[in-house]
């Protein structure tokens, strides 16, 4: 009897591995990335001026009682240019937006904003991506909604598309 069980053991192990493999193939992808910083305070930072016509950016701006949007972008980023129309629409809807330019130069940011528009109240220059990394951001563009106490309430990864604008406005209003 014991000999028969040993003969069937490799087959049983194979069936178990095949079932696990097949289950992984047919399970739908989870494409929602949840930030570990949701509900956490915005990391402390003070960045130099990122554009000639906008003041610099510090984390203290986000703890003044009103929610704000923080957009991480770069002048060399094609999706950042693509989302510029949506950022202008958000700003026109009354959403205050601040920006952090990543691995950029002020002259390049000025040119980018002249070409695509400037929805930002403040722009900081994060030349070494230190603030970007402290936010858990993995690329550009990326957008955060921060409540009036300086806590991150939402993170949007990737470019903002026209269909995202109503949801972002609603999330910003809910953060008030």
C-alpha positions in Angstrom: 0.0 0.0 0.0 2.8 2.4 1.0 4.6 1.7 -2.3 1.5 2.7 -4.3 1.3 6.0 -2.6 4.9 6.8 -3.3 4.4 6.0 -7.0 1.5 8.5 -7.2 3.3 11.3 -5.1 5.1 12.9 -8.1 1.8 12.9 -10.1 0.0 14.6 -7.2 2.7 17.2 -6.8 2.5 17.9 -10.6 -1.3 18.3 -10.4 -0.9 20.8 -7.5 1.7 22.9 -9.3 -0.4 22.8 -12.6 -3.5 24.0 -10.7 -1.5 26.9 -9.1 0.0 27.9 -12.4 -3.4 27.7 -14.2 -5.0 29.8 -11.4 -2.4 32.5 -11.9 -2.9 32.6 -15.6 -6.7 33.1 -15.4 -6.8 35.4 -12.4 -7.5 39.0 -13.6 -4.7 41.5 -13.2 -5.0 43.9 -10.3 -4.0 47.2 -12.0 -4.8 49.5 -9.1 -1.8 50.6 -7.2 -2.5 51.8 -3.7 0.0 54.2 -2.2 1.3 53.5 1.3 1.2 57.2 1.8 -2.6 57.6 1.5 -3.7 59.1 4.9 -0.1 60.0 5.8 1.3 63.6 6.0 3.1 64.9 3.0 6.9 64.5 3.5 8.6 67.8 4.6 10.4 69.6 1.8 11.4 73.0 0.6 12.3 73.3 -3.1 13.9 76.1 -5.0 11.9 78.0 -7.7 11.2 75.8 -10.7 9.9 78.4 -13.1 10.8 82.1 -13.5 7.2 83.4 -13.0 6.1 81.2 -10.1 7.2 81.1 -6.4 9.1 78.1 -5.1 7.3 75.2 -3.3 7.5 74.0 0.2 5.4 71.3 2.0 4.1 74.1 4.3 1.8 75.3 1.4 -0.2 72.1 1.9 -1.1 72.6 5.5 -2.9 75.9 5.3 -6.5 74.6 5.6 -7.4 74.1 2.0 -6.9 71.0 -0.2 -4.5 71.3 -3.1 -3.3 69.2 -5.9 0.4 68.3 -6.3 1.5 67.4 -9.9 4.9 65.9 -10.5 6.1 66.6 -14.1 9.1 67.2 -16.3 9.7 69.4 -19.4 11.1 66.3 -21.2 8.1 64.1 -20.4 5.7 63.5 -23.3 2.8 62.3 -21.2 3.2 65.5 -19.1 2.6 67.6 -22.2 -0.4 65.4 -23.1 -2.0 66.0 -19.7 -1.5 69.8 -19.7 -5.0 70.4 -21.2 -6.6 68.5 -18.3 -4.5 70.4 -15.7 -5.6 73.7 -17.2 -9.2 72.5 -17.0 -8.8 71.5 -13.3 -7.3 74.9 -12.6 -10.2 76.6 -14.4 -12.6 74.6 -12.2 -10.9 76.2 -9.2 -8.6 73.4 -8.1 -5.3 74.9 -6.8 -2.4 73.0 -8.4 1.2 73.1 -7.4 4.0 71.4 -9.4 7.3 69.7 -8.9 9.6 69.6 -11.9 11.8 66.5 -11.8 15.4 66.4 -13.0 14.9 69.6 -15.0 16.3 73.1 -15.5 14.3 76.3 -14.9 14.8 77.5 -18.5 13.4 74.2 -19.8 10.5 74.4 -17.4 9.8 77.9 -18.6 9.8 76.8 -22.2 7.5 73.8 -21.4 5.0 76.1 -19.6 5.1 78.7 -22.4 4.2 76.0 -24.9 1.6 73.9 -23.0 0.2 76.4 -20.4 0.8 77.0 -16.8 -1.9 75.8 -14.3 0.5 75.9 -11.3 0.4 78.4 -8.3 3.9 77.3 -7.1 6.6 75.3 -8.9 9.5 73.6 -7.1 12.5 72.2 -8.8 13.5 68.7 -7.6 16.8 68.3 -9.5 17.8 65.0 -7.8 14.2 63.5 -7.5 14.6 63.4 -3.7 11.1 64.7 -3.0 9.7 62.5 -5.8 11.2 59.4 -4.1 10.0 60.5 -0.7 6.5 60.6 -2.1 6.8 57.1 -3.4 6.4 58.3 -6.9 7.9 56.1 -9.5 7.7 58.3 -12.6 6.2 61.3 -14.3 3.5 62.5 -14.5 2.0 61.7 -11.1 -0.6 63.7 -9.2 -1.6 63.8 -5.5 -4.5 65.4 -3.8 -3.5 66.7 -0.4 -6.1 67.8 2.2 -5.9 71.1 4.1 -3.9 69.5 6.9 -1.2 68.3 4.6 -2.3 64.6 4.4 -2.2 62.8 1.1 -5.8 61.6 0.3 -5.3 60.4 -3.3 -2.6 59.4 -5.8 -3.1 59.4 -9.6 -0.4 57.5 -11.4 0.2 58.5 -15.0 -1.2 61.2 -17.1 -4.5 62.7 -16.4 -7.0 62.2 -19.2 -10.2 64.0 -19.9 -12.3 61.2 -18.3 -10.3 61.6 -15.1 -11.1 65.3 -14.6 -14.6 64.9 -13.0 -13.3 62.3 -10.5 -10.3 64.4 -9.5 -12.6 67.5 -9.0 -14.9 65.3 -6.8 -12.0 64.0 -4.8 -10.6 67.5 -4.3 -14.0 68.7 -3.1 -14.3 65.8 -0.8 -11.0 66.6 0.8 -12.3 70.0 1.9 
